[in-house]
Amino acid sequence: GRGAGAYLDTSLTYGEVEAVPFLNLLLRLFPPNLNPPDAQRVFVDLGSGSGRAVILAALLPAFSKCVGVELLPALHAGAMRVGESFRERLPGSSGEGGHVGHVAEVEFVEGDVSVPGTWLEGDVVYIASLCFEAPLLRAVARAAAGLKPGSMVLSLERFPPEATAHFLLEDVESMVMSWGSCDVFCYRRRNLYLS
């Protein structure tokens, strides 16, 4: 994979989701009453930073596994610490009893988001792409074409026009972030046999 030096500084701009708006977005898209307790959806955050979106998604019954992919080693190391701390703080994790109704498996991967092998298992892929330079966004959109039909991509930036061959824009939501409000473009991976 390529190192951080392969990307322009603006593509590596860092910001975080705010907990309540992010959870509200996911709950609107995946209402608990429509998610069976054994839901097997995989949530992936591309450019996961400290892992906040991954941890938040892990609390929802919509997901059985939540994965963060981060290029920068220092941010990935921080996310690994957050993930470990999260697991340690779960009731029952110390063997003293307690019960958690639902918590998804959490995994953090150090890797390049433009390389699809690390994240194509995702049923829901979140991309805080607002600062991605056009070449990186095109590379991610091309890689996302390898997602299974029906998968959802939540991107803070509109996908390039050529992505419409593989993705249908279903909705545009508004969400408050750590730095202000932005649009979230909700794409669905087309079933190429029916599109």
C-alpha positions in Angstrom: 0.0 0.0 0.0 0.9 3.6 -0.3 2.0 5.7 2.6 0.5 9.0 3.6 2.9 10.8 1.3 0.9 9.6 -1.7 -2.0 12.0 -0.7 -2.3 15.7 -0.7 -2.4 17.2 2.8 -6.0 18.3 2.4 -7.1 14.6 1.8 -5.8 13.8 5.3 -7.7 16.6 7.1 -9.1 15.3 10.3 -12.6 15.7 11.8 -14.9 13.6 14.0 -18.5 12.7 14.0 -20.7 14.0 16.8 -22.2 11.1 18.7 -25.9 12.1 18.8 -26.2 13.3 15.1 -24.3 10.3 13.8 -26.4 7.8 15.9 -29.6 9.5 14.7 -28.5 9.2 11.1 -27.8 5.5 11.5 -31.1 5.0 13.4 -33.1 6.8 10.6 -31.5 4.6 8.0 -31.6 1.3 10.1 -34.5 1.6 12.5 -34.2 -1.0 15.4 -37.7 -2.3 14.8 -36.6 -3.3 11.2 -33.4 -5.0 12.4 -33.6 -8.6 13.6 -31.5 -9.4 16.7 -29.3 -11.6 14.5 -28.6 -8.9 11.9 -25.3 -9.6 10.2 -24.5 -6.3 8.6 -20.9 -5.0 8.5 -20.3 -1.3 9.1 -17.0 0.1 7.7 -15.6 3.6 8.3 -13.0 4.6 5.7 -10.6 7.1 7.2 -11.7 6.1 10.7 -9.3 8.4 12.6 -9.7 7.7 16.4 -12.5 5.2 15.8 -15.4 7.2 17.2 -17.9 6.3 14.3 -16.9 2.6 14.6 -17.5 2.5 18.3 -20.8 4.3 18.0 -22.0 2.0 15.2 -21.0 -1.0 17.3 -23.7 0.0 19.9 -26.5 -0.4 17.3 -28.4 -3.7 16.7 -28.1 -3.0 12.9 -24.5 -4.2 12.9 -22.7 -7.4 13.9 -19.2 -6.2 13.0 -17.8 -2.7 12.7 -14.4 -2.0 11.0 -12.3 1.2 10.8 -9.7 1.7 8.1 -7.1 4.4 8.7 -4.0 5.3 6.7 -2.1 7.3 9.3 -0.2 5.1 11.8 -0.7 7.5 14.8 -4.4 7.7 14.3 -4.7 3.9 13.8 -2.7 3.3 17.0 -5.1 5.7 18.9 -8.1 3.8 17.5 -6.6 0.5 18.6 -6.3 1.9 22.1 -9.9 3.2 22.0 -11.1 -0.2 20.8 -9.3 -2.0 23.6 -10.7 0.4 26.2 -14.2 0.0 24.8 -14.0 -3.8 25.0 -12.6 -3.6 28.6 -15.4 -1.3 29.8 -18.2 -3.5 28.5 -20.3 -5.0 31.4 -19.2 -8.6 31.9 -15.9 -8.2 30.2 -14.0 -8.7 33.5 -15.8 -11.9 34.3 -17.9 -10.2 37.0 -21.3 -10.7 35.4 -23.4 -8.1 33.6 -25.0 -8.3 30.3 -24.9 -6.2 27.1 -27.9 -6.4 24.9 -25.9 -5.9 21.8 -22.4 -4.9 20.9 -20.9 -5.6 17.5 -17.4 -7.0 17.0 -15.0 -4.1 16.6 -11.9 -4.2 14.4 -9.4 -1.5 13.3 -7.2 -1.9 10.2 -4.2 0.3 9.2 -4.6 0.7 5.4 -5.2 2.7 2.4 -8.9 3.4 1.8 -8.3 3.4 -2.0 -7.3 -0.3 -1.8 -10.6 -2.3 -1.7 -9.4 -5.6 -0.2 -9.6 -4.2 3.3 -13.2 -3.1 3.3 -15.3 -4.7 0.6 -17.1 -6.9 3.2 -19.0 -3.7 4.2 -22.8 -3.6 4.0 -22.7 0.1 5.1 -19.6 2.1 4.3 -19.2 5.6 5.9 -16.7 7.9 4.2 -15.9 11.3 5.8 -14.7 12.3 2.3 -15.4 16.1 2.5 -11.7 16.9 2.2 -10.7 14.1 -0.2 -9.0 15.4 -3.3 -10.7 14.4 -6.5 -8.3 11.6 -7.4 -8.7 9.9 -4.0 -12.5 10.2 -4.1 -12.5 8.7 -7.7 -10.3 5.8 -6.5 -12.5 5.1 -3.5 -15.7 5.2 -5.7 -14.0 2.8 -8.2 -13.0 0.5 -5.4 -16.6 0.7 -3.8 -18.0 -0.7 -7.1 -16.7 -4.0 -5.7 -19.2 -3.9 -2.8 -22.0 -6.4 -3.0 -25.3 -5.2 -4.6 -27.6 -3.5 -2.0 -24.7 -2.2 0.1 -25.0 1.4 1.2 -22.3 4.1 1.0 -22.7 7.2 3.2 -20.3 9.8 1.8 -19.8 13.4 2.9 -19.0 14.3 -0.7 -20.9 13.5 -3.8 -19.5 10.6 -5.8 -18.0 11.4 -9.2 -20.5 11.2 -12.1 -19.0 7.9 -13.4 -20.0 6.2 -10.2 -23.7 6.3 -11.2 -23.1 3.2 -13.2 -22.7 1.3 -9.9 -24.5 3.5 -7.4 -27.9 5.1 -7.0 -28.2 8.2 -4.9 -31.1 7.4 -2.6 -31.1 10.3 -0.2 -29.2 13.3 1.1 -29.3 13.8 4.8 -27.9 16.6 6.9 -25.6 15.9 9.9 -23.8 18.0 12.5 -20.1 17.3 12.7 -17.4 18.4 15.1 -16.6 21.4 12.7 -20.2 22.3 11.5 -23.0 20.8 9.5 -22.7 18.9 6.2 -24.6 16.8 3.8 -24.4 13.0 3.8 -25.0 11.4 0.4 -26.6 8.1 0.8 -25.8 5.7 -2.1 -27.0 2.2 -2.7 -24.9 -0.2 -4.7 -26.9 -1.2 -7.8 -27.8 -4.7 -8.6 -26.3 -4.8 -12.0 -28.7 -7.5 -13.2 -31.7 -5.4 -12.4 -30.5 -1.8 -13.0 
